Amino acid sequence: MYEAQREACIAAAQAGGLVAKKFFRKLDPTKTTEKSRNDLVSEADHASEAVIKAELALRFPQYRFLGEESGASGEGTRCWIVDPLDGTLNFIQGFPHWCVSVGLWDKDGPVVGCIYDPMREDLFVAVRGEGATWNGERITISGQTGLDGAFIATGFAYQLGERFETYTKALSSVFYRAKGIRRAGSAALDLAQLACGIYDGFFEMGLRPWDMAAGVLLVQEAGGLITDWEGGDTWMETGNLVAGNLYVHQDLLTALKS
């Protein structure tokens, strides 16, 4: 049903990833700037977003565009939401864990989503009502039966400010029950790896729309649940997100609320 949008999503993500990868460990430090304290942007971010935006505009000029670097543009009921390089700090430091995220949303939520990891050539794709794939193979979320013994992904950023105290309390509630907790520095890639069963659950505060736009659809189409920290549906507005299968998700919610 959304084949053309799916192909556009993939083409744009791969084009952005190819451009960004050419900069990896070759950045000019004088062209890396600070949007706010410890919130960095590199020439790779801008170059990736430019090629993604051009690819999508060529295929669907009638759709709106929201990019982390260039902001909002265009009109229409459907909107591409793009993170041209999720994991910028990792990228700048030369840590090979980052990705490109491209999602299409309409008034009912995510329509198609693609997360591309150029370092591993991993391609995660989801289409509303049609499931999710990893390098062309159908994926499902893990069958972990609860938080005890689960492998959990999380994230935090300097920009949390005073909310970091709330986050650390939540982290301590999860820490003693999980088998392992990883903070790898790319929420979009965390969600993709949750969708394919690498992680069993995920929680984070203060995410932005481009961090989640593609990843949430991957999780949902792989059979997972997405809510805010209260179990509601304000996660796109608040950026406070909890994800996992039915059992892990419910245990995470209980732990976070406590």
Backbone hydrogen bonds, N-H to C=O, Kabsch-Sander energy under -0.5 kcal/mol:
donor,donor_aa,acceptor,acceptor_aa,energy
6,R,2,Y,-2.7
7,E,3,E,-2.5
8,A,4,A,-2.1
9,C,5,Q,-2.4
10,I,6,R,-2.3
11,A,7,E,-2.6
12,A,8,A,-2.5
13,A,9,C,-2.2
14,Q,10,I,-2.6
15,A,11,A,-2.2
16,G,12,A,-2.5
17,G,13,A,-2.4
18,L,14,Q,-2.3
19,V,15,A,-1.9
20,A,16,G,-2.6
21,K,17,G,-2.5
22,K,18,L,-1.0
22,K,19,V,-0.5
23,F,19,V,-0.5
23,F,20,A,-1.7
24,F,20,A,-0.7
24,F,21,K,-0.7
26,K,23,F,-2.8
31,K,28,D,-2.4
32,T,29,P,-1.3
33,T,31,K,-0.5
33,T,41,V,-2.5
35,K,33,T,-0.6
35,K,39,D,-2.7
36,S,39,D,-1.0
39,D,36,S,-2.8
40,L,38,N,-0.7
41,V,33,T,-2.5
46,H,42,S,-1.5
47,A,43,E,-2.4
48,S,44,A,-2.6
49,E,45,D,-2.3
50,A,46,H,-2.2
51,V,47,A,-1.8
52,I,48,S,-2.2
53,K,49,E,-2.9
54,A,50,A,-2.0
55,E,51,V,-2.0
56,L,52,I,-2.4
57,A,53,K,-2.4
58,L,54,A,-1.9
59,R,55,E,-1.4
60,F,56,L,-3.2
63,Y,60,F,-1.6
64,R,78,R,-2.7
65,F,73,S,-2.6
66,L,80,W,-2.7
67,G,71,G,-2.1
68,E,82,V,-1.7
71,G,67,G,-1.8
73,S,65,F,-2.2
79,C,105,W,-2.8
80,W,64,R,-2.4
81,I,103,G,-3.5
82,V,66,L,-2.9
82,V,80,W,-0.5
83,D,101,S,-2.6
86,D,99,C,-2.8
87,G,85,L,-0.7
91,F,87,G,-2.4
92,I,88,T,-2.9
93,Q,89,L,-2.2
94,G,90,N,-0.8
94,G,91,F,-1.0
95,F,90,N,-2.8
97,H,95,F,-2.6
99,C,86,D,-1.7
100,V,116,Y,-2.2
101,S,83,D,-2.6
102,V,114,C,-2.7
103,G,81,I,-2.1
104,L,112,V,-2.8
105,W,79,C,-2.7
106,D,109,G,-2.6
109,G,106,D,-1.7
111,V,104,L,-3.8
112,V,104,L,-1.0
113,G,126,A,-2.3
114,C,102,V,-2.7
115,I,124,F,-2.4
116,Y,100,V,-2.6
117,D,122,D,-2.9
120,R,117,D,-0.6
121,E,117,D,-1.3
122,D,117,D,-1.6
124,F,115,I,-2.8
124,F,122,D,-0.5
125,V,133,T,-2.2
126,A,113,G,-2.4
127,V,131,G,-1.8
128,R,111,V,-3.2
130,E,127,V,-2.6
131,G,127,V,-0.6
133,T,125,V,-2.9
134,W,137,E,-2.6
135,N,123,L,-3.2
137,E,134,W,-1.7
139,I,132,A,-2.2
141,I,222,A,-2.5
142,S,194,L,-0.5
149,G,177,R,-2.5
150,A,147,L,-2.3
152,I,150,A,-0.6
152,I,180,G,-2.9
153,A,201,G,-2.6
154,T,182,R,-2.4
155,G,203,F,-0.8
160,L,157,A,-1.9
161,G,158,Y,-1.7
163,R,160,L,-2.2
164,F,161,G,-1.7
165,E,162,E,-1.1
166,T,162,E,-0.5
167,Y,163,R,-2.2
168,T,164,F,-2.7
169,K,165,E,-1.7
170,A,166,T,-1.9
171,L,167,Y,-2.8
172,S,168,T,-2.1
173,S,169,K,-1.3
174,V,170,A,-1.5
175,F,171,L,-2.7
176,Y,172,S,-0.9
177,R,174,V,-1.7
178,A,174,V,-2.1
179,K,150,A,-2.5
180,G,150,A,-1.5
182,R,152,I,-2.5
184,A,182,R,-0.5
190,D,186,S,-2.3
191,L,187,A,-2.4
192,A,188,A,-1.9
193,Q,189,L,-2.4
194,L,190,D,-1.7
195,A,191,L,-2.3
196,C,192,A,-1.2
197,G,194,L,-1.5
198,I,193,Q,-1.9
199,Y,193,Q,-1.4
200,D,151,F,-3.6
201,G,151,F,-1.0
202,F,243,A,-2.3
203,F,153,A,-1.5
204,E,241,L,-2.0
205,M,155,G,-0.5
207,L,239,G,-2.4
211,D,208,R,-1.5
212,M,208,R,-0.9
212,M,209,P,-0.8
213,A,209,P,-2.1
216,V,212,M,-2.6
218,L,214,A,-1.7
219,V,215,G,-2.2
220,Q,216,V,-2.6
221,E,217,L,-2.9
222,A,218,L,-1.2
223,G,220,Q,-1.5
224,G,219,V,-3.1
225,L,244,G,-3.1
227,T,242,V,-2.1
228,D,232,G,-1.9
231,G,228,D,-1.6
237,E,234,T,-0.8
238,T,234,T,-3.0
239,G,235,W,-2.3
241,L,204,E,-2.5
241,L,239,G,-0.7
242,V,227,T,-2.6
243,A,202,F,-2.7
244,G,225,L,-1.4
245,N,200,D,-0.8
249,H,245,N,-2.9
250,Q,246,L,-1.8
251,D,247,Y,-2.1
252,L,248,V,-2.7
253,L,249,H,-2.5
254,T,250,Q,-2.2
255,A,251,D,-2.4
256,L,252,L,-3.0
257,K,253,L,-2.5
258,S,254,T,-1.5
